[in-house]
Amino acid sequence: MQEDLLHFIWRLNKLPTDGLYTVNREQVVILSPGTHNHLAGPDFFNANLELDGQLWAGNVEMHLKSSDWYAHHHETDENYNNVILHVVWKDDVAVFRKDGSQIPTLELSHYVSTALLERYQQLMEKSKSTFINCEKDFKHIDAFLVENWLHRLYIERLEQKSNLIMDLLRQSQNDWEAVLFVLLAKNFGSKVNGAYFLDRAKALDFSVVRKVSQDAHQLESLFFGHFGLLADVDCSDAYFISLRTEYEYLTAKFGLATCSGKPEFFGLRPANFPTIRLAQLAKLYARDAQLFSKLMQAATVEELYKVLEVGVGSYWDTHFTFGKASRQTKKMLSKTIMDLLIINTIVPLRFCYAKHLDRDWNEDLIGLVSNLAPEANSILKNFEKIGSKTKNAMESQAKLELFNNYCSKNKCLRCAMGVHLLNRNT
């Protein structure tokens, strides 16, 4: 059993309407359960109760055992001085506030229905071969409920992604173009090099990118050098030598710090090599000086594709790495990569930018992401196996949020679908 069950019981009033008593036989009447608090502090704020006919207003704290009060050191924490009721599954010790006064304790194990406990046990019993706890019931849940919950989960995912954006804005003194560059670099790096590209992009003063962006050769040399692809390479290729020479000049001119790391090639298909991704990123910035404004103003997915549709310089048409020629191919950004850039960079940035300008963002952004194909990964394949087909990128993002932050953490009672399943027939 988890404390989430106690929260569920209290929040949705799954207790008898009369005949409730504390362990010291004080009659309890719940007038209002209060506001559920998911942050630090008591579990419910501003509850209203009657204890033996006396009206109380304050906070409610919940634990599986009364002694958890002391295990969590609440007796010394002033934030818990306004707790008017301690709600527990099992009472094993009296609890006191910091000022020494005893807190009334309600022991739920005497009052919860057997039907609810059986339903909870069925929901939470997960075998090793199970994808998610509710997989047998998932496809039978009301479609309207699922649709609304997925919509909320997508907004939740956007809000989480906005945390990085807000941090970057603070670091760059609200330079939105610099933030766009860092986010693009991160996502051009994909899963393998994303974290490394993010760190290197944050370490590059974007004013230098602005100053050299009109010279494609300088921009390429800056990117390849700063991201660690020009050091410790034994290559006599004329193009490589010219890049390294140019980067040495830029390093001296702008006082650039030496890069000690380098990106990974292992496990990547040649089209996804960091050399190709950086060549495409350089081409994008060399081609378009108004990149941020165009990406913020594009009204449709097709307009975004036109902005992002970019290839590489002529050298990379016949190379995947420095000094090793290959069959000539046009290495354009694929639709899949552009979709991922829209999902992970452009839409979250537009979400934050619209809020910054105090503009309505909901309809436009939901429309954009709903017109993109869903991502393809093992999590979404498993959802399809249990009867939940993913229609678009908004749903795929929402399901990733659902699995990663609810299902895999057994937070069923914080999930609208889990609450629905537990709430029926009880």
Sequence and secondary structure as in RCSB ss.txt:
>XXXX:A:sequence
MQEDLLHFIWRLNKLPTDGLYTVNREQVVILSPGTHNHLAGPDFFNANLELDGQLWAGNVEMHLKSSDWYAHHHE
TDENYNNVILHVVWKDDVAVFRKDGSQIPTLELSHYVSTALLERYQQLMEKSKSTFINCEKDFKHIDAFLVENWL
HRLYIERLEQKSNLIMDLLRQSQNDWEAVLFVLLAKNFGSKVNGAYFLDRAKALDFSVVRKVSQDAHQLESLFFG
HFGLLADVDCSDAYFISLRTEYEYLTAKFGLATCSGKPEFFGLRPANFPTIRLAQLAKLYARDAQLFSKLMQAAT
VEELYKVLEVGVGSYWDTHFTFGKASRQTKKMLSKTIMDLLIINTIVPLRFCYAKHLDRDWNEDLIGLVSNLAPE
ANSILKNFEKIGSKTKNAMESQAKLELFNNYCSKNKCLRCAMGVHLLNRNT
>XXXX:A:secstr
  HHHHHHHHHTT S SS  B TT  BEEEEE  EE  SSS SEEEEEEEETTEEEEEEEEEEEETTHHHHTTGG
G GGGTTEEEEEEEE  S  B TTS B  EEEGGGTS HHHHHHHHHHH   TT SSTTTTTGGGS HHHHHHHH
HHHHHHHHHHHHHHHHHHHHHTTS HHHHHHHHHHHHHTHHHHHHHHHHHHHTS HHHHHHHTT HHHHHHHHHH
HTTSSSS     HHHHHHHHHHHHHHHHHT          TT  GGG HHHHHHHHHHHHHH TTHHHHHHH  S
HHHHHHHH     GGGGGEEETTEE         HHHHHHHIIIIIHHHHHHHHHHTT   HHHHHHHHHTS   
  HHHHHHHHTT    SHHHHHHHHHHHHHTGGGT GGGSHHHHHHHHTT 
